[in-house]
Amino acid sequence: MLLNIDRPLRSATLHADDCNRIPKPVGTQYKPVGELGRDGGWFTVADERQARAVAHAEFERGEFHRCQFC
């Protein structure tokens, strides 16, 4: 599963690995994989519990939710 932390939108969205809303390739200069950049970041997680823990640790002010498309 992939967790998308989006700083401008103040959200953390959990996606299934096969979700069509995940950009290809994952990660950019401002939204890297495995760390936070200027606009947020992408994190690989095993389940929702781990995703919530990462979201809380990395971006406490963000609102957590699951992707509505996957």
C-alpha positions as CSV (number, residue, x, y, z in Angstrom):
1,M,0.0,0.0,0.0
2,L,1.1,3.6,-0.6
3,L,0.5,6.5,1.7
4,N,0.3,9.9,0.0
5,I,1.0,12.8,2.3
6,D,0.0,16.1,0.6
7,R,1.1,19.2,2.5
8,P,-0.9,21.8,0.4
9,L,-4.1,19.8,0.8
10,R,-3.3,18.9,4.5
11,S,-4.2,15.3,3.9
12,A,-2.8,11.8,4.1
13,T,-4.4,9.3,1.7
14,L,-3.9,5.6,1.7
15,H,-3.9,3.8,-1.7
16,A,-3.9,0.2,-2.7
17,D,-0.9,-0.8,-4.8
18,D,-3.0,-1.2,-7.9
19,C,-4.9,2.1,-7.5
20,N,-5.2,4.1,-10.8
21,R,-4.8,7.4,-8.9
22,I,-1.2,6.7,-8.1
23,P,1.0,8.6,-10.5
24,K,3.6,6.8,-12.6
25,P,6.4,7.2,-11.7
26,V,5.7,7.7,-8.0
27,G,7.8,10.4,-6.4
28,T,9.0,13.8,-7.7
29,Q,11.6,16.4,-6.5
30,Y,8.9,18.0,-4.3
31,K,7.1,14.8,-3.3
32,P,9.8,12.1,-2.9
33,V,9.4,8.5,-1.9
34,G,10.2,7.6,1.7
35,E,10.5,11.2,3.0
36,L,8.7,14.5,3.1
37,G,9.6,17.1,0.5
38,R,8.2,20.6,0.0
39,D,4.8,19.3,-1.2
40,G,4.6,16.1,0.8
41,G,5.8,12.5,0.2
42,W,5.0,8.9,-0.7
43,F,5.5,6.1,1.9
44,T,5.2,2.4,1.4
45,V,3.2,0.8,4.3
46,A,1.9,-2.7,5.1
47,D,-1.6,-1.8,6.3
48,E,-3.9,1.0,7.5
49,R,-2.5,0.8,11.1
50,Q,1.0,1.5,9.9
51,A,-0.3,4.2,7.5
52,R,-2.0,6.0,10.3
53,A,1.2,5.8,12.4
54,V,3.4,7.2,9.6
55,A,0.8,10.0,8.8
56,H,0.8,11.0,12.5
57,A,4.5,11.0,12.8
58,E,5.3,12.8,9.5
59,F,2.4,15.2,9.2
60,E,0.3,15.4,12.4
61,R,-1.9,18.2,11.1
62,G,-3.1,16.2,8.1
63,E,-6.4,14.5,7.8
64,F,-6.2,10.8,7.2
65,H,-8.5,8.9,4.8
66,R,-8.5,6.0,2.4
67,C,-8.7,6.6,-1.3
68,Q,-12.3,6.5,-2.5
69,F,-11.3,5.0,-5.9
70,C,-9.4,1.9,-4.8
